[in-house]
Amino acid sequence: MSFDVTTAGEWTYPELADAAKHLLAGETDRIANAANLSALVYQSLAEVNWVGFYFFDGTELVVGPFQGKPACVRIPLDRGVCGAAARTRTTQRVRDVHAVADHIACDAESRSELVVPLVRGDELIGVFDLDSPVPARFGADDQHGLETIATIFVESLG
């Protein structure tokens, strides 16, 4: 199945969620689904410069499939916005990453960030991370929409 993502920034979150469901349908491979989902979201949302996954290896977060500039490979759970999302298992929405003392800057152009923890039952799978070069890019609607996308990803794993 193919998707037309030529209208970047014009997708609503319900449309994006529907596309994600169709894209991941019938596939349970974590890497394949993370790769396709990060590409779909990156191409479908305006003003994002990084979209991807970090997976929990039992000790720390390790970079998975993503779209954007090269990223930090490993993130301890006690550092950064991704670490906080994984540690607390709550979505982190940061209006200005420069205001976060332990922010890990993989892309110096990033100004705001939204990180959704990926949890199945009691198991931490990892995090779904989005960065933007625009301060305060992510609002409550973005958070809700991206939490829905993250849930679709977790459910695709079987």
C-alpha positions as CSV (number, residue, x, y, z in Angstrom):
1,M,0.0,0.0,0.0
2,S,1.3,3.5,-0.8
3,F,0.4,6.8,0.7
4,D,0.5,10.3,-0.8
5,V,2.4,12.4,1.6
6,T,3.0,15.3,-0.8
7,T,0.8,17.6,1.2
8,A,3.1,17.8,4.2
9,G,1.6,19.7,7.1
10,E,-2.0,19.4,5.8
11,W,-2.9,16.1,7.4
12,T,-5.2,16.0,10.4
13,Y,-4.3,13.6,13.2
14,P,-7.3,11.4,12.5
15,E,-6.1,11.1,8.9
16,L,-2.6,10.4,10.0
17,A,-3.8,7.8,12.5
18,D,-5.9,6.1,9.8
19,A,-2.9,6.1,7.5
20,A,-0.7,4.6,10.3
21,K,-3.2,1.8,10.9
22,H,-3.2,0.9,7.2
23,L,0.5,1.2,6.9
24,L,1.2,-1.1,9.9
25,A,-1.6,-3.6,9.3
26,G,-0.5,-7.2,9.3
27,E,3.1,-6.4,10.1
28,T,4.5,-7.1,13.6
29,D,8.2,-6.4,13.1
30,R,9.2,-3.5,15.4
31,I,12.0,-2.2,13.1
32,A,9.9,-2.3,9.9
33,N,7.0,-0.6,11.6
34,A,9.1,2.0,13.3
35,A,10.9,2.8,10.0
36,N,7.7,3.2,8.1
37,L,5.9,5.1,10.8
38,S,8.8,7.6,11.4
39,A,8.8,8.3,7.6
40,L,5.1,8.7,7.4
41,V,5.0,11.2,10.3
42,Y,8.1,13.1,9.2
43,Q,6.6,13.6,5.7
44,S,3.1,14.4,7.0
45,L,3.7,17.0,9.7
46,A,5.0,20.6,9.1
47,E,7.8,22.1,11.1
48,V,9.5,18.9,12.4
49,N,13.2,18.2,11.9
50,W,13.4,14.8,13.6
51,V,10.9,12.0,14.1
52,G,11.9,8.6,15.4
53,F,12.2,5.9,17.9
54,Y,14.5,5.0,20.8
55,F,14.1,1.4,22.1
56,F,14.8,0.4,25.7
57,D,17.4,-2.4,25.9
58,G,16.9,-3.1,29.6
59,T,19.4,-0.4,30.7
60,E,19.1,2.6,28.4
61,L,17.5,3.9,25.2
62,V,19.1,3.0,21.9
63,V,18.3,4.8,18.7
64,G,16.0,3.0,16.3
65,P,14.6,4.0,12.9
66,F,14.2,7.8,12.4
67,Q,14.0,10.6,9.9
68,G,16.3,13.6,10.3
69,K,19.9,14.4,11.1
70,P,22.1,11.7,12.7
71,A,21.1,11.2,16.3
72,C,22.6,10.3,19.7
73,V,22.9,6.6,19.8
74,R,22.4,5.9,23.6
75,I,20.4,7.9,26.1
76,P,20.4,7.0,29.8
77,L,17.0,7.1,31.6
78,D,18.3,9.7,34.0
79,R,19.1,12.3,31.2
80,G,17.3,14.4,28.7
81,V,13.7,14.6,27.6
82,C,13.7,11.1,26.2
83,G,15.1,9.7,29.4
84,A,12.4,11.5,31.4
85,A,9.6,10.1,29.2
86,A,10.9,6.6,29.6
87,R,11.6,6.9,33.3
88,T,8.3,8.5,34.2
89,R,6.3,6.8,31.5
90,T,4.6,10.1,30.8
91,T,4.6,12.2,27.6
92,Q,7.1,15.1,27.8
93,R,6.1,18.2,25.9
94,V,8.8,20.8,25.9
95,R,8.2,24.3,24.6
96,D,11.9,25.3,24.7
97,V,14.5,22.6,24.9
98,H,17.1,25.3,25.9
99,A,15.2,25.6,29.2
100,V,15.8,22.0,30.1
101,A,19.1,21.7,32.0
102,D,19.9,18.1,30.9
103,H,18.5,18.4,27.3
104,I,20.6,16.2,24.9
105,A,21.0,18.2,21.7
106,C,21.4,15.8,18.8
107,D,20.3,18.5,16.3
108,A,21.4,22.1,17.3
109,E,18.4,23.5,15.3
110,S,15.8,21.8,17.6
111,R,13.9,24.2,19.8
112,S,10.9,22.2,21.0
113,E,10.3,18.5,21.6
114,L,7.5,16.0,22.2
115,V,8.4,12.5,23.5
116,V,5.8,9.8,24.0
117,P,6.7,6.7,26.0
118,L,6.0,3.3,24.4
119,V,4.6,1.0,27.0
120,R,2.8,-2.4,26.7
121,G,1.4,-3.6,30.0
122,D,4.3,-3.1,32.4
123,E,6.9,-3.3,29.7
124,L,8.8,-0.2,28.6
125,I,9.4,-0.6,24.8
126,G,11.0,2.8,24.3
127,V,10.0,6.3,23.2
128,F,8.6,8.0,20.1
129,D,10.5,11.3,19.8
130,L,9.7,14.4,17.7
131,D,11.8,17.6,17.5
132,S,11.0,20.9,15.9
133,P,13.1,24.0,15.0
134,V,10.1,26.1,16.1
135,P,9.7,27.0,19.7
136,A,6.4,25.7,21.3
137,R,5.7,23.8,18.1
138,F,3.7,21.0,19.9
139,G,0.4,21.7,21.7
140,A,-2.2,19.6,23.4
141,D,-3.7,18.5,20.1
142,D,-0.3,17.4,18.8
143,Q,0.3,15.5,22.1
144,H,-3.1,13.7,21.9
145,G,-2.6,12.9,18.2
146,L,0.9,11.6,18.6
147,E,0.0,9.6,21.6
148,T,-2.6,7.9,19.4
149,I,0.0,7.2,16.8
150,A,2.3,5.7,19.5
151,T,-0.5,3.5,20.6
152,I,-1.1,2.3,17.1
153,F,2.6,1.4,16.9
154,V,2.6,-0.5,20.2
155,E,-0.6,-2.4,19.2
156,S,1.1,-3.4,15.9
157,L,3.7,-5.3,17.7
158,G,1.2,-8.0,18.6
